[in-house]
Amino acid sequence: MMDRSFSHEAVKDYYEHFVEIAKETADKFAKRSPEEHIPLAKSMIAMAVKAISVAGMGRIFMDEKEIDKLTTMYDVCWEEMEARLMEPPPDADSEREKNFQQARAGLHDLIRDMIKRRRQDEDKAEKLFIDSIIDCDFMDEEEICDDVLSFLIGGFHTTGNSE
């Protein structure tokens, strides 16, 4: 059921968004002075986050405020998970653990909100990745949230880091 979201046919649904996001990024680069450093890795991740989020969950992520919220929560979680690979996890009552749990819960809340919106949208003029997962009647909402996050993060990591 989810394969359709990764097909060449599905990319046609998102193509215009991808072009618009690429043009926005190019315009930001063009506004810099020729001597100014362009943080390419950071810029490509930002562009990929936006493109994958729009394709995955909808046009709401064309709004920079929505992307900033998503990115901030994601950054907290990603940095903590990387830290846990190198050192023991923080104490349950530590500020670091509280920040991680708050960001993690925020990501899940964001996905749950998108699921609710898509289920209520009877029109569904555009087919989004999240719709393919919602259509899977063998998963509960928690599994849907986890899968959406996994695919989104996997998508923008591979895309954003393939500079």
N, C-alpha and C positions, 0 to 999 in steps of 0.2 A: 504494500500500500504506500510505503514511503518512497519507493524507487522513483515514482513520477516526479517528486520534488527535486531530484538530482539529475533528471534527464535533460537532453539538449532542448526538448520541447519546453520544459519549464523555464529555461533561461530566457526564452522569448518573452515570458510574462514579466520578467524583471529587467530586461535590457534597458528600457528607457530610464529606469531609476539608476542603474549602474552608470549610464552615460552622464546623467545629471550630476551624480556624486563625483565622478571623475572630473567633470568640468569645474565643479566647485573647488576641488583640490588643486587643479591646474591654475585656476584664478588666484587662489591663495598664494601659490608659488610665484605667479607673475607679479604680484604686488610687492614682493620682496626686492630689496636692492640686489644688484648682481653680486655684491660682495658678501651678502648675508648668507649664513649657513642654513641649509634646509635640513631639518632633522628627518631624514628620509624614513628611517625605521618607524619612528613615532607617527609620522604622517601616513604611512602605508597601513599601519595597524588601525589608525583612526578612520581612514577611508574604508577599510575592510569591515570594521565594526558596523559602520553605518550601512554599507551595502548589504551585508549579510542580515542585519537586523531588519532592514526594510523588506528584503525578500522573504525573510522568515516570519516576521510578525506584523508588517504593514507600514503604511505611510506615516504613521505617528512618529516613526524614527527618522523622518526627514527633519524633524525639529531638533535643533542642537541641544536644547535643554533635556530632552528625553535621552539622547545619546550620551550626554554628560552624566546623567543619573546612572544609566546602565554601566558606563565605563568606570565610574567611580566605585560602584559596588563590585564590579568585576575585578578591578585593580587590587582592592583590599583582599578579596578572596584569593586571587592568583598569587600575590606576594606572600600571603600567609601559607598557602600550600607549598610554595617553593621553600619557605623557611622551614617548614616541617620535614622536608627532605634532608635538611642539613643539621637540624637540632631537634631536641625533644619538643613536643607540643606545649603550648603555654598552659599555665594553671587555669582551671575552669573559671575562677573568679578574677582573672587578670584582665586588664584593659584590652590587651591584644586579642584575647579570646572573645571578649564581648564585642569588639569591633568586627571580628571575623563572623561571628554568629549573626550580628545585625546586618552585615552586608549580604551574607548568604540568604537570610530570611527575606531581605529586600529583593534579591534576584528572583526568589520563588514567588513572592507577592506580585512582582511585575509579570511573570509568566502566567500566574493564575488570573490576573486581570486581563491579559491578552486572550486567554482561553475563554473567559466569560464574555468578552467583547465579540469574539468570533462566533461563539455559540449563539449569541443574540442577534448577530448580523444575518438576516434572512437573505439579503441581496447577494453578498459575497461576490461582488463584481470582479475582484481579483483573487486568484488562487494563490494562497500563501503556503509556505512550508508547514506552518503550525496547523493548517487545516488537515494536512495528510496525517499528522499524528493524532489530532482530535478524532478523526474518522476511524481510528483503530479502536474498536469496541472491546478489545481484550486488555486495555490498560486503564488503571485508575488515574485520578488526577495527579497524584504524586509522581507516578511513573512518567506521565506526560510531561510534567515540569522538568524532571531529570533529563528526559530524552531531548526536549527542546533546548535546554541549556547545553547539553553535551554537543548537539549538532551545531548550535550557534557558535559556541566557543571553538570547537574543532574547525568550523568553517572560516572564522575570521583569523584564527591563528595560522592556518596553512596559507590562506590568501594573503594576509598582512605581512607574513614573514618570508614570502617568496620574492623578495626584491631582487 
